[in-house]
Amino acid sequence: MAETKKDWDTLTVDLSGVKTVEELHAALKEAFAFPEYYSGNLDALHDCLTDIAVKATEAAPLTVTFAGYKKAKRALGSDFHNFRNVLNDVSEEYPDFVVEWRR
């Protein structure tokens, strides 16, 4: 029996207005509908994204597009680099969780 391809879900997160780490985590919490107990740090981000990635593996794969990331990258500097590393770690571990970057 042939395997059927799962449909892909998509999510776009607009980072163009993000100027602080707190604003970044607030935008992520809203976009991903993180639980109330999300504490807005990189460890919590990794945990919540891993939960989403596991669900994407079990159901429909998920492509997340971060729009306006160049502005956030300039504003956040090394904090943006750390944020991007978390996303890369999760997407490498879970291939059905795909991250794209759009200026």
N, CA, C and O atoms as a Tinker XYZ file with bonds, in Angstrom:
   412  protein
     1  N      0.842000   -1.178000    0.000000    73     2
     2  CA     0.000000    0.000000    0.000000    64     1     3
     3  C      0.891000    1.245000    0.000000    63     2     4     5
     4  O      1.838000    1.333000    0.781000    81     3
     5  N      0.594000    2.180000   -0.851000    73     3     6
     6  CA     1.385000    3.406000   -0.961000    64     5     7
     7  C      1.093000    4.338000    0.204000    63     6     8     9
     8  O     -0.042000    4.451000    0.668000    81     7
     9  N      2.138000    4.994000    0.659000    73     7    10
    10  CA     1.971000    5.967000    1.745000    64     9    11
    11  C      1.455000    7.276000    1.158000    63    10    12    13
    12  O      1.949000    7.741000    0.130000    81    11
    13  N      0.469000    7.860000    1.810000    73    11    14
    14  CA    -0.056000    9.137000    1.336000    64    13    15
    15  C      0.689000   10.272000    2.012000    63    14    16    17
    16  O      1.045000   10.185000    3.187000    81    15
    17  N      0.917000   11.327000    1.265000    73    15    18
    18  CA     1.620000   12.503000    1.800000    64    17    19
    19  C      0.681000   13.289000    2.693000    63    18    20    21
    20  O     -0.457000   13.572000    2.318000    81    19
    21  N      1.161000   13.639000    3.871000    73    19    22
    22  CA     0.367000   14.451000    4.789000    64    21    23
    23  C      0.288000   15.880000    4.269000    63    22    24    25
    24  O      1.243000   16.384000    3.678000    81    23
    25  N     -0.843000   16.527000    4.487000    73    23    26
    26  CA    -0.972000   17.939000    4.156000    64    25    27
    27  C     -0.109000   18.751000    5.118000    63    26    28    29
    28  O      0.107000   18.360000    6.265000    81    27
    29  N      0.373000   19.877000    4.629000    73    27    30
    30  CA     1.209000   20.746000    5.446000    64    29    31
    31  C      0.386000   21.879000    6.028000    63    30    32    33
    32  O     -0.426000   22.488000    5.332000    81    31
    33  N      0.598000   22.159000    7.309000    73    31    34
    34  CA     0.032000   23.346000    7.945000    64    33    35
    35  C      1.085000   24.448000    7.858000    63    34    36    37
    36  O      2.285000   24.176000    7.806000    81    35
    37  N      0.618000   25.686000    7.843000    73    35    38
    38  CA     1.548000   26.812000    7.774000    64    37    39
    39  C      1.196000   27.850000    8.834000    63    38    40    41
    40  O      0.041000   27.990000    9.234000    81    39
    41  N      2.205000   28.562000    9.269000    73    39    42
    42  CA     2.036000   29.642000   10.232000    64    41    43
    43  C      3.046000   30.729000    9.879000    63    42    44    45
    44  O      4.220000   30.442000    9.645000    81    43
    45  N      2.587000   31.965000    9.843000    73    43    46
    46  CA     3.485000   33.093000    9.618000    64    45    47
    47  C      3.536000   33.937000   10.880000    63    46    48    49
    48  O      2.502000   34.319000   11.428000    81    47
    49  N      4.746000   34.222000   11.334000    73    47    50
    50  CA     4.964000   35.043000   12.521000    64    49    51
    51  C      5.668000   36.322000   12.065000    63    50    52    53
    52  O      6.767000   36.271000   11.511000    81    51
    53  N      5.030000   37.463000   12.302000    73    51    54
    54  CA     5.596000   38.754000   11.901000    64    53    55
    55  C      6.487000   39.293000   13.017000    63    54    56    57
    56  O      6.013000   39.604000   14.110000    81    55
    57  N      7.769000   39.398000   12.729000    73    55    58
    58  CA     8.731000   39.898000   13.713000    64    57    59
    59  C      9.160000   41.333000   13.442000    63    58    60    61
    60  O     10.029000   41.857000   14.139000    81    59
    61  N      8.571000   41.969000   12.451000    73    59    62
    62  CA     9.046000   43.289000   12.022000    64    61    63
    63  C      8.927000   44.363000   13.105000    63    62    64    65
    64  O      9.676000   45.339000   13.080000    81    63
    65  N      8.011000   44.205000   14.046000    73    63    66
    66  CA     7.838000   45.198000   15.101000    64    65    67
    67  C      8.540000   44.855000   16.399000    63    66    68    69
    68  O      8.427000   45.595000   17.377000    81    67
    69  N      9.263000   43.745000   16.426000    73    67    70
    70  CA     9.925000   43.284000   17.649000    64    69    71
    71  C     11.213000   44.074000   17.881000    63    70    72    73
    72  O     12.093000   44.135000   17.023000    81    71
    73  N     11.294000   44.682000   19.082000    73    71    74
    74  CA    12.479000   45.482000   19.415000    64    73    75
    75  C     13.195000   44.998000   20.673000    63    74    76    77
    76  O     14.339000   45.379000   20.921000    81    75
    77  N     12.523000   44.156000   21.473000    73    75    78
    78  CA    13.116000   43.649000   22.713000    64    77    79
    79  C     12.878000   42.147000   22.813000    63    78    80    81
    80  O     12.021000   41.593000   22.125000    81    79
    81  N     13.645000   41.504000   23.673000    73    79    82
    82  CA    13.461000   40.070000   23.898000    64    81    83
    83  C     12.066000   39.801000   24.452000    63    82    84    85
    84  O     11.436000   38.803000   24.101000    81    83
    85  N     11.589000   40.682000   25.310000    73    83    86
    86  CA    10.254000   40.511000   25.883000    64    85    87
    87  C      9.187000   40.560000   24.790000    63    86    88    89
    88  O      8.239000   39.774000   24.806000    81    87
    89  N      9.344000   41.482000   23.842000    73    87    90
    90  CA     8.396000   41.562000   22.723000    64    89    91
    91  C      8.484000   40.321000   21.841000    63    90    92    93
    92  O      7.469000   39.851000   21.326000    81    91
    93  N      9.684000   39.793000   21.666000    73    91    94
    94  CA     9.855000   38.568000   20.886000    64    93    95
    95  C      9.076000   37.423000   21.517000    63    94    96    97
    96  O      8.313000   36.738000   20.836000    81    95
    97  N      9.266000   37.215000   22.809000    73    95    98
    98  CA     8.581000   36.108000   23.477000    64    97    99
    99  C      7.069000   36.324000   23.514000    63    98   100   101
   100  O      6.308000   35.361000   23.415000    81    99
   101  N      6.632000   37.558000   23.653000    73    99   102
   102  CA     5.190000   37.844000   23.616000    64   101   103
   103  C      4.615000   37.519000   22.239000    63   102   104   105
   104  O      3.528000   36.950000   22.137000    81   103
   105  N      5.339000   37.877000   21.184000    73   103   106
   106  CA     4.881000   37.581000   19.821000    64   105   107
   107  C      4.828000   36.077000   19.577000    63   106   108   109
   108  O      3.896000   35.582000   18.944000    81   107
   109  N      5.819000   35.356000   20.075000    73   107   110
   110  CA     5.846000   33.900000   19.908000    64   109   111
   111  C      4.729000   33.238000   20.698000    63   110   112   113
   112  O      4.076000   32.315000   20.212000    81   111
   113  N      4.512000   33.712000   21.915000    73   111   114
   114  CA     3.446000   33.155000   22.750000    64   113   115
   115  C      2.095000   33.308000   22.064000    63   114   116   117
   116  O      1.282000   32.384000   22.064000    81   115
   117  N      1.861000   34.473000   21.484000    73   115   118
   118  CA     0.591000   34.711000   20.795000    64   117   119
   119  C      0.488000   33.886000   19.513000    63   118   120   121
   120  O     -0.536000   33.248000   19.270000    81   119
   121  N      1.525000   33.892000   18.704000    73   119   122
   122  CA     1.485000   33.211000   17.407000    64   121   123
   123  C      1.312000   31.704000   17.549000    63   122   124   125
   124  O      0.556000   31.087000   16.797000    81   123
   125  N      2.009000   31.116000   18.507000    73   123   126
   126  CA     1.960000   29.668000   18.687000    64   125   127
   127  C      0.914000   29.230000   19.706000    63   126   128   129
   128  O      0.736000   28.034000   19.937000    81   127
   129  N      0.226000   30.184000   20.314000    73   127   130
   130  CA    -0.762000   29.886000   21.356000    64   129   131
   131  C     -0.125000   29.051000   22.474000    63   130   132   133
   132  O     -0.664000   28.028000   22.895000    81   131
   133  N      1.039000   29.520000   22.938000    73   131   134
   134  CA     1.710000   28.848000   24.041000    64   133   135
   135  C      0.840000   28.934000   25.291000    63   134   136   137
   136  O      0.040000   29.860000   25.428000    81   135
   137  N      0.993000   27.970000   26.205000    73   135   138
   138  CA     0.195000   27.988000   27.437000    64   137   139
   139  C      0.531000   29.188000   28.327000    63   138   140   141
   140  O      1.588000   29.804000   28.187000    81   139
   141  N     -0.369000   29.501000   29.227000    73   139   142
   142  CA    -0.195000   30.648000   30.129000    64   141   143
   143  C      1.096000   30.562000   30.938000    63   142   144   145
   144  O      1.694000   31.586000   31.267000    81   143
   145  N      1.520000   29.353000   31.256000    73   143   146
   146  CA     2.716000   29.199000   32.080000    64   145   147
   147  C      4.022000   29.398000   31.297000    63   146   148   149
   148  O      5.102000   29.285000   31.876000    81   147
   149  N      3.941000   29.692000   29.997000    73   147   150
   150  CA     5.147000   29.954000   29.201000    64   149   151
   151  C      5.910000   31.104000   29.844000    63   150   152   153
   152  O      5.373000   32.199000   30.013000    81   151
   153  N      7.166000   30.849000   30.202000    73   151   154
   154  CA     7.920000   31.819000   31.003000    64   153   155
   155  C      8.794000   32.774000   30.188000    63   154   156   157
   156  O      9.518000   33.586000   30.764000    81   155
   157  N      8.735000   32.689000   28.869000    73   155   158
   158  CA     9.432000   33.669000   28.049000    64   157   159
   159  C     10.941000   33.615000   28.126000    63   158   160   161
   160  O     11.597000   34.653000   28.213000    81   159
   161  N     11.500000   32.416000   28.093000    73   159   162
   162  CA    12.952000   32.272000   28.017000    64   161   163
   163  C     13.270000   31.174000   27.005000    63   162   164   165
   164  O     12.365000   30.492000   26.525000    81   163
   165  N     14.533000   31.004000   26.683000    73   163   166
   166  CA    14.904000   30.071000   25.618000    64   165   167
   167  C     14.622000   28.616000   25.971000    63   166   168   169
   168  O     14.261000   27.832000   25.092000    81   167
   169  N     14.777000   28.239000   27.233000    73   167   170
   170  CA    14.463000   26.863000   27.629000    64   169   171
   171  C     12.974000   26.577000   27.460000    63   170   172   173
   172  O     12.588000   25.527000   26.947000    81   171
   173  N     12.149000   27.516000   27.893000    73   171   174
   174  CA    10.699000   27.354000   27.742000    64   173   175
   175  C     10.314000   27.340000   26.266000    63   174   176   177
   176  O      9.434000   26.583000   25.857000    81   175
   177  N     10.971000   28.174000   25.474000    73   175   178
   178  CA    10.710000   28.197000   24.036000    64   177   179
   179  C     11.032000   26.843000   23.421000    63   178   180   181
   180  O     10.245000   26.309000   22.639000    81   179
   181  N     12.177000   26.294000   23.768000    73   179   182
   182  CA    12.564000   24.983000   23.242000    64   181   183
   183  C     11.531000   23.926000   23.619000    63   182   184   185
   184  O     11.128000   23.122000   22.778000    81   183
   185  N     11.103000   23.923000   24.871000    73   183   186
   186  CA    10.118000   22.936000   25.325000    64   185   187
   187  C      8.802000   23.071000   24.572000    63   186   188   189
   188  O      8.245000   22.072000   24.116000    81   187
   189  N      8.302000   24.287000   24.439000    73   187   190
   190  CA     7.014000   24.501000   23.768000    64   189   191
   191  C      7.100000   24.187000   22.280000    63   190   192   193
   192  O      6.179000   23.594000   21.719000    81   191
   193  N      8.193000   24.577000   21.637000    73   191   194
   194  CA     8.344000   24.265000   20.214000    64   193   195
   195  C      8.514000   22.771000   19.985000    63   194   196   197
   196  O      8.042000   22.239000   18.980000    81   195
   197  N      9.179000   22.095000   20.901000    73   195   198
   198  CA     9.308000   20.645000   20.786000    64   197   199
   199  C      7.944000   19.982000   20.872000    63   198   200   201
   200  O      7.663000   19.052000   20.115000    81   199
   201  N      7.094000   20.440000   21.778000    73   199   202
   202  CA     5.728000   19.904000   21.858000    64   201   203
   203  C      4.997000   20.088000   20.534000    63   202   204   205
   204  O      4.317000   19.174000   20.067000    81   203
   205  N      5.134000   21.256000   19.930000    73   203   206
   206  CA     4.483000   21.529000   18.647000    64   205   207
   207  C      5.086000   20.649000   17.554000    63   206   208   209
   208  O      4.358000   20.128000   16.709000    81   207
   209  N      6.392000   20.483000   17.562000    73   207   210
   210  CA     7.064000   19.668000   16.550000    64   209   211
   211  C      6.658000   18.203000   16.649000    63   210   212   213
   212  O      6.494000   17.535000   15.629000    81   211
   213  N      6.497000   17.703000   17.861000    73   211   214
   214  CA     6.040000   16.321000   18.044000    64   213   215
   215  C      4.646000   16.157000   17.453000    63   214   216   217
   216  O      4.370000   15.167000   16.777000    81   215
   217  N      3.771000   17.118000   17.703000    73   215   218
   218  CA     2.425000   17.067000   17.127000    64   217   219
   219  C      2.483000   17.128000   15.608000    63   218   220   221
   220  O      1.704000   16.457000   14.932000    81   219
   221  N      3.401000   17.929000   15.063000    73   219   222
   222  CA     3.553000   18.021000   13.606000    64   221   223
   223  C      4.006000   16.688000   13.026000    63   222   224   225
   224  O      3.612000   16.323000   11.919000    81   223
   225  N      4.824000   15.970000   13.763000    73   223   226
   226  CA     5.286000   14.663000   13.313000    64   225   227
   227  C      4.142000   13.661000   13.312000    63   226   228   229
   228  O      4.062000   12.804000   12.432000    81   227
   229  N      3.263000   13.767000   14.294000    73   227   230
   230  CA     2.151000   12.830000   14.422000    64   229   231
   231  C      0.983000   13.175000   13.509000    63   230   232   233
   232  O      0.239000   12.282000   13.103000    81   231
   233  N      0.807000   14.439000   13.181000    73   231   234
   234  CA    -0.339000   14.879000   12.374000    64   233   235
   235  C      0.173000   15.435000   11.050000    63   234   236   237
   236  O      0.771000   14.713000   10.253000    81   235
   237  N     -0.063000   16.703000   10.829000    73   235   238
   238  CA     0.388000   17.348000    9.596000    64   237   239
   239  C      1.675000   18.119000    9.856000    63   238   240   241
   240  O      1.778000   18.817000   10.865000    81   239
   241  N      2.649000   18.008000    8.974000    73   239   242
   242  CA     3.873000   18.794000    9.128000    64   241   243
   243  C      3.555000   20.287000    9.177000    63   242   244   245
   244  O      2.532000   20.733000    8.659000    81   243
   245  N      4.436000   21.040000    9.800000    73   243   246
   246  CA     4.212000   22.468000    9.992000    64   245   247
   247  C      5.378000   23.265000    9.428000    63   246   248   249
   248  O      6.538000   22.994000    9.737000    81   247
   249  N      5.058000   24.248000    8.600000    73   247   250
   250  CA     6.047000   25.209000    8.129000    64   249   251
   251  C      5.766000   26.536000    8.810000    63   250   252   253
   252  O      4.668000   27.082000    8.701000    81   251
   253  N      6.768000   27.051000    9.513000    73   251   254
   254  CA     6.652000   28.340000   10.185000    64   253   255
   255  C      7.537000   29.333000    9.438000    63   254   256   257
   256  O      8.740000   29.121000    9.283000    81   255
   257  N      6.921000   30.418000    8.980000    73   255   258
   258  CA     7.655000   31.471000    8.287000    64   257   259
   259  C      7.762000   32.675000    9.206000    63   258   260   261
   260  O      6.755000   33.191000    9.692000    81   259
   261  N      8.984000   33.116000    9.437000    73   259   262
   262  CA     9.218000   34.311000   10.240000    64   261   263
   263  C      9.430000   35.478000    9.285000    63   262   264   265
   264  O     10.471000   35.587000    8.637000    81   263
   265  N      8.428000   36.348000    9.211000    73   263   266
   266  CA     8.471000   37.510000    8.323000    64   265   267
   267  C      9.054000   38.702000    9.067000    63   266   268   269
   268  O      8.884000   38.827000   10.280000    81   267
   269  N      9.737000   39.569000    8.346000    73   267   270
   270  CA    10.293000   40.771000    8.956000    64   269   271
   271  C     11.412000   40.496000    9.934000    63   270   272   273
   272  O     11.663000   41.291000   10.840000    81   271
   273  N     12.081000   39.377000    9.756000    73   271   274
   274  CA    13.088000   38.981000   10.743000    64   273   275
   275  C     14.326000   39.877000   10.742000    63   274   276   277
   276  O     15.008000   39.983000   11.761000    81   275
   277  N     14.622000   40.520000    9.621000    73   275   278
   278  CA    15.830000   41.362000    9.548000    64   277   279
   279  C     15.778000   42.503000   10.568000    63   278   280   281
   280  O     16.787000   42.828000   11.194000    81   279
   281  N     14.593000   43.110000   10.732000    73   279   282
   282  CA    14.454000   44.198000   11.708000    64   281   283
   283  C     14.662000   43.678000   13.124000    63   282   284   285
   284  O     15.342000   44.310000   13.932000    81   283
   285  N     14.075000   42.529000   13.415000    73   283   286
   286  CA    14.237000   41.939000   14.744000    64   285   287
   287  C     15.690000   41.549000   14.986000    63   286   288   289
   288  O     16.210000   41.718000   16.089000    81   287
   289  N     16.331000   41.035000   13.967000    73   287   290
   290  CA    17.738000   40.636000   14.094000    64   289   291
   291  C     18.613000   41.839000   14.438000    63   290   292   293
   292  O     19.497000   41.747000   15.289000    81   291
   293  N     18.365000   42.961000   13.777000    73   291   294
   294  CA    19.131000   44.181000   14.071000    64   293   295
   295  C     18.862000   44.665000   15.496000    63   294   296   297
   296  O     19.783000   45.074000   16.203000    81   295
   297  N     17.608000   44.616000   15.907000    73   295   298
   298  CA    17.236000   45.132000   17.228000    64   297   299
   299  C     17.735000   44.240000   18.364000    63   298   300   301
   300  O     18.107000   44.735000   19.429000    81   299
   301  N     17.743000   42.929000   18.138000    73   299   302
   302  CA    18.039000   41.991000   19.223000    64   301   303
   303  C     19.490000   41.524000   19.272000    63   302   304   305
   304  O     19.944000   41.045000   20.311000    81   303
   305  N     20.211000   41.650000   18.189000    73   303   306
   306  CA    21.615000   41.250000   18.177000    64   305   307
   307  C     21.826000   39.798000   18.557000    63   306   308   309
   308  O     21.242000   38.903000   17.946000    81   307
   309  N     22.659000   39.555000   19.567000    73   307   310
   310  CA    22.996000   38.182000   19.958000    64   309   311
   311  C     21.788000   37.423000   20.496000    63   310   312   313
   312  O     21.745000   36.196000   20.408000    81   311
   313  N     20.813000   38.126000   21.049000    73   311   314
   314  CA    19.602000   37.447000   21.516000    64   313   315
   315  C     18.851000   36.816000   20.344000    63   314   316   317
   316  O     18.255000   35.748000   20.488000    81   315
   317  N     18.880000   37.472000   19.189000    73   315   318
   318  CA    18.243000   36.894000   18.006000    64   317   319
   319  C     18.987000   35.639000   17.573000    63   318   320   321
   320  O     18.366000   34.646000   17.195000    81   319
   321  N     20.303000   35.679000   17.626000    73   319   322
   322  CA    21.121000   34.515000   17.277000    64   321   323
   323  C     20.760000   33.324000   18.174000    63   322   324   325
   324  O     20.621000   32.202000   17.687000    81   323
   325  N     20.611000   33.561000   19.462000    73   323   326
   326  CA    20.240000   32.496000   20.400000    64   325   327
   327  C     18.848000   31.953000   20.097000    63   326   328   329
   328  O     18.622000   30.745000   20.155000    81   327
   329  N     17.917000   32.846000   19.775000    73   327   330
   330  CA    16.559000   32.456000   19.400000    64   329   331
   331  C     16.596000   31.576000   18.151000    63   330   332   333
   332  O     15.937000   30.538000   18.094000    81   331
   333  N     17.359000   31.996000   17.171000    73   331   334
   334  CA    17.452000   31.239000   15.920000    64   333   335
   335  C     18.077000   29.864000   16.161000    63   334   336   337
   336  O     17.683000   28.888000   15.521000    81   335
   337  N     19.037000   29.774000   17.066000    73   335   338
   338  CA    19.643000   28.484000   17.395000    64   337   339
   339  C     18.620000   27.515000   17.971000    63   338   340   341
   340  O     18.647000   26.326000   17.653000    81   339
   341  N     17.723000   28.007000   18.811000    73   339   342
   342  CA    16.670000   27.149000   19.366000    64   341   343
   343  C     15.800000   26.607000   18.235000    63   342   344   345
   344  O     15.501000   25.414000   18.194000    81   343
   345  N     15.398000   27.478000   17.328000    73   343   346
   346  CA    14.574000   27.038000   16.195000    64   345   347
   347  C     15.307000   26.014000   15.339000    63   346   348   349
   348  O     14.721000   25.013000   14.926000    81   347
   349  N     16.572000   26.257000   15.075000    73   347   350
   350  CA    17.363000   25.316000   14.283000    64   349   351
   351  C     17.476000   23.963000   14.975000    63   350   352   353
   352  O     17.367000   22.924000   14.325000    81   351
   353  N     17.693000   23.968000   16.282000    73   351   354
   354  CA    17.785000   22.712000   17.032000    64   353   355
   355  C     16.503000   21.899000   16.904000    63   354   356   357
   356  O     16.547000   20.695000   16.652000    81   355
   357  N     15.365000   22.557000   17.079000    73   355   358
   358  CA    14.081000   21.849000   17.013000    64   357   359
   359  C     13.826000   21.344000   15.595000    63   358   360   361
   360  O     13.399000   20.204000   15.414000    81   359
   361  N     14.082000   22.176000   14.593000    73   359   362
   362  CA    13.802000   21.752000   13.217000    64   361   363
   363  C     14.756000   20.650000   12.749000    63   362   364   365
   364  O     14.385000   19.832000   11.907000    81   363
   365  N     15.967000   20.620000   13.277000    73   363   366
   366  CA    16.886000   19.533000   12.936000    64   365   367
   367  C     16.443000   18.216000   13.562000    63   366   368   369
   368  O     16.571000   17.155000   12.951000    81   367
   369  N     15.926000   18.292000   14.770000    73   367   370
   370  CA    15.481000   17.078000   15.461000    64   369   371
   371  C     14.149000   16.566000   14.917000    63   370   372   373
   372  O     13.895000   15.362000   14.927000    81   371
   373  N     13.303000   17.475000   14.445000    73   371   374
   374  CA    11.973000   17.119000   13.947000    64   373   375
   375  C     11.806000   17.669000   12.527000    63   374   376   377
   376  O     11.424000   18.827000   12.358000    81   375
   377  N     12.086000   16.856000   11.511000    73   375   378
   378  CA    12.034000   17.330000   10.124000    64   377   379
   379  C     10.653000   17.809000    9.666000    63   378   380   381
   380  O     10.559000   18.525000    8.670000    81   379
   381  N      9.591000   17.433000   10.363000    73   379   382
   382  CA     8.250000   17.905000    9.999000    64   381   383
   383  C      7.942000   19.277000   10.593000    63   382   384   385
   384  O      6.830000   19.782000   10.437000    81   383
   385  N      8.900000   19.872000   11.261000    73   383   386
   386  CA     8.802000   21.241000   11.771000    64   385   387
   387  C      9.815000   22.065000   10.976000    63   386   388   389
   388  O     11.013000   22.043000   11.259000    81   387
   389  N      9.317000   22.783000    9.988000    73   387   390
   390  CA    10.180000   23.496000    9.044000    64   389   391
   391  C     10.130000   24.992000    9.338000    63   390   392   393
   392  O      9.055000   25.562000    9.524000    81   391
   393  N     11.294000   25.614000    9.378000    73   391   394
   394  CA    11.389000   27.051000    9.641000    64   393   395
   395  C     11.903000   27.746000    8.385000    63   394   396   397
   396  O     12.895000   27.331000    7.785000    81   395
   397  N     11.202000   28.816000    8.003000    73   395   398
   398  CA    11.619000   29.637000    6.867000    64   397   399
   399  C     11.747000   31.083000    7.325000    63   398   400   401
   400  O     11.069000   31.512000    8.259000    81   399
   401  N     12.616000   31.823000    6.666000    73   399   402
   402  CA    12.880000   33.219000    7.023000    64   401   403
   403  C     12.565000   34.097000    5.826000    63   402   404   405
   404  O     13.044000   33.855000    4.718000    81   403
   405  N     11.752000   35.121000    6.060000    73   403   406
   406  CA    11.390000   36.059000    4.992000    64   405   407
   407  C     11.640000   37.474000    5.489000    63   406   408   409
   408  O     11.221000   37.844000    6.586000    81   407
   409  N     12.313000   38.243000    4.686000    73   407   410
   410  CA    12.642000   39.612000    5.074000    64   409   411
   411  C     11.393000   40.392000    5.258000    63   410   412
   412  O     11.448000   41.577000    5.588000    81   411
